[in-house]
Amino acid sequence: MSFQDVFWAAPPVSRTITAATVLLSVPGHLGFYSLAWVVFLKDYVFTIRQLPQIWRLVTCFFLTGPQLGLIMDPFFLYHYSSQLETGSPRFSAPGAYAFYLFFVASVIMLTGGIYLGGVTLLNPLSMALIYTFAQEDPNRVVSFFIVQMPAKYLPYASLAITYLLAGPFATMVQATGILAAHLYDFLDRIWPQFGGGQQWIRVPQFVQKTFATPGGTGQARTYGTAFGARAGGQRQTVQQNQTGSGGGWTSGSAWGSRGSGRRLGGE
């Protein structure tokens, strides 16, 4: 099987964001262009003195750390993203996973970017994925380096490593990923199921139509095969035994210094 076959066989959203991370980060860290053009600097985005550089709202989510981070950050991003995209029943509806990423990225931008001043936000995005992954089955045993632990402790173990290697500011920025993922979980599951409230998270119709597969075609998932809507408009799902993954990893924040751990002009 060729690399092209492997790429197109991967989950579509996960392969897209991972490819964007590699294509944006590697040339920048190798010096082919200045990363200063793609990090988040709010004074260049929210301005009327010059043309707003609105691309920074997106590109800052696809910048890895230097050196070993060029390998580990995309790996962890794809690992957790693909686990959720194909293995989580809550993201079985067309476009549900893409909308989840948009939601958590928006919260991270407001808190970690605009409020705290983080300039690269891949770390908190990966942390949001780790937190949601852990919430799917909190008691499953996962690996954190050589340590075995319940999945529910994985996000906090990763934060501890970030604190030791990159300092308190990087840890605060990364923790906004937990805030974003928990807010999504609260609005999507906790409040409707346990609080008796309405479900605030609803995937817009245009997003569902964009990601809907042609009628009768299926997308393989770890818990079954999701089929696109047929003429009658009903969506069929062939349920199989759900296979949970016991593989847990730390986030890329454990590898080298982190871009999001520095304020603009800081050391």
BELNORTA-V425709 format. One line per field, one symbol per residue. ss: DSSP state (h for helix, s for strand, l for the rest). psi: psi as a letter, one per 20 degrees, with the letter a starting at -180 (. if undefined). Layout:
ss = ???
psi = ???
This chain:
ss = llhhhhhhhllhhhhhhhhhhhhhhhhhhlllllhhhllllhhhhllllllllllhhhhhhhllllllhhhhhhhhhhhhhhhhhhhlhhhllllhhhhhhhhhhhhhhhhhhhhllllllhhhhhhhhhhhhhhhllllssssllsssshhhhhhhhhhhhhhhhlhhhhhhhhhhhhhhhhhhhhhhhhhhhllllllllllhhhhhhhlllsllssssllsssssllllllllsssllllllllllllhhhllllhhhllllll
psi = prhggggiiqpggghghgghgghhgghghijhrpiiiiroohhignqjhrppmihhhghiikprrrdhhhghghghghghghgghiiphikhqpigghhgggghhgggggghfgghkqhpjhghghhgggghghhhnhiqprpndjppqqhiighhhhhgggghhirhghggghihhggghhgghghhggghhiijrqohoppqhhgghhipqqpiqqpprhjappqrpahijqpqpoprppoqpjoqqrriiioaqphijpqpir.
